[in-house]
Amino acid sequence: MDEQSDLTSPTVNATWKAFQSSVTAKALPPERDSIDFPKVTRYEFLAKNSVVGIEPDVDVGVAAIQKAMDRAVRSCSSTRFVLVGYSLGAWVVDKFLVTDPHRGQLVRAAQLYGDPQWWAPGEGKGLAVAFNRGLRTSYPPSADKVQSLCNPRDPVCGTGYRDDGRDLVQRLKDLRSPVKCPGSAHCYSGRSTTRGGEFLASRIAADWSNRTYDVTCGDTVSKAVPVAMRNGRGTVKAGRTDIGTYDRWNVRIQRIAAGTVPRLGDVTAVLFWCSPRPSNFSLQELRVYRTANGREVGRTPAINADGLAPVYQPGAVAFDGGRLLADVKFYGPDDTHATGPSILRHVAWVWDGSRFVKHSEVDANSPERTDLSAQRITVNGMGPLRLGMSRAQAERAVGAPIPVGPGGPDCTDLSIEGGPQGLLLRFSSEDRLVAIYVLSQASASIRTASGIHVGSTRDDVMTTYEPDLTVSPVGSGIEELVFAPRGSQFQGRVITFLMNDQGAVDSFIAGERDFANPLPCGGD
């Protein structure tokens, strides 16, 4: 409402610019199509008496989206879309996604601002919902690919106004204030539109198997050369580029792994296998790219070893706890090229601000190491890990390093070198183990003593732990189930299960009640 045409809207234009600057330069540049439909002022909106008559205008906008998409698909059948909607335009995008699932499949992402359809229990509701014009679906629609931003006290989307309508008089008064940027709660610019553009770019799934990379074939040459990959395979021939003394390189992608790294954000690692020809050996290299735009940020340094080069185990390449992890096999004294390497080590790299550096290298064959994935979690600990241990005691208990890392003022979440993935140990600022934290990416083998794991249903949790279970709604269909066993021997410790809006366990944390909060240390 009150927005200008999409061609001149500062919010839409700023989002478009942020999106353009975030997508990869190697991809085809995105094209913009502006959707025009009848606008309405906030005064007209309120004068319509419960917004009767506004819905047809929204339908006109939906039809305009459909026509624009059909036109683009006729021109190029592989076209995919991202959508931006501000104020009434957000309502239009909402209704399109709810009512047209066929075309909706072509939408990679949508960014909404100041949406009248906004609805978050306990936080507020948008004007359309308040006046009984809600779409009667979970919000936002297609939550896996829609980001909706609502500024505090924005009277259009309603965050900060009471759901029960007791703030209605003040809200109507706020609606009469002009939208001036900056200053107005209904103004979205700066950080909001940058965040929106970057979100849209991050949801354009890069086709990592079909693009051009720069590689060195495992340091066969010092200067990287381009190789065009098609379905994960490519060839570099001698001639225009220096590939050493070889006729060609045969290159293929062995692993693609996405994750998050501090100071870098969302990144994707690609493991390359390369065989120079003619030869009878192969080499590997591991490179990391920004997920949003495909730009390379760095690679892991060469792994020094006597004799034959060590071999990455593709399935183990992953990000965990802000670090890049891989299992690497090294050749022992009795190993040959024919038999293969036999010494398995867990290697981790961290980003130091300018490059990836090796953080640790742990021998996986050490008999002292405890396989925590086979241990069960209780309110008192996990296998050899007991609440109250110091970090040094915990390291001795599991037989692996627990590197220090960032955290909040009261606690720090640390991962164990070499995994298991998705398992964090929460230490207080006094260096006491206070909780065991299981993240959404953890394997189902990591479970409580009663068998509950990430992915277990709400009914599983309720049946297992009633009557010692309390339910607390968090918002938007998300809730916390807290198991607090009775008895002095449990010392008031609990297990908190965070349930997603699909009614399944998203994560859980067991330990001291004050620390058993399923949010990262330092999170809100």
Secondary structure, DSSP 8 states (H G I E B T S, - for coil): -----TTT-HHHHHHHHHHHHHS-TTS--------------HHHHHHTTTTTTTHHHHHHHHHHHHHHHHHHHHH-TT--EEEEEETHHHHHHHHHHHH-HHHHTTEEEEEEES-TT-EETTTEE-HHHHTT----S-SSTTTTTEEEE--TT-TTT-TTS-TTSTTHHHHHHHHTS---TTT-TT---THHHHHHHHHHHHTS---TTSSEEEE-TTTTSSS-EEEE-BTTEEEEESSSS--TT-SEEEEEEEEEEEEEETTTEEEEEEEEEEEEES-S--EEEEEEEETTT--EEEE------SSS--EEEEEEEEEETTEEEEEEEE--TT--TTT---EEEEEEEEE-SSSEEEEEEEETT-TT---GGGSEEETTEETTEETT--HHHHHHHHTS--------SSEEEEE-TT--TTEEEEEETTS-EEEEEE-TTS-TTSEETT--BTT-BHHHHHHHHTTSEEEEEEETTEEEEEE---SGGGTT-EEEEEE-TTSBEEEEEEE-TTT--SS-TT--
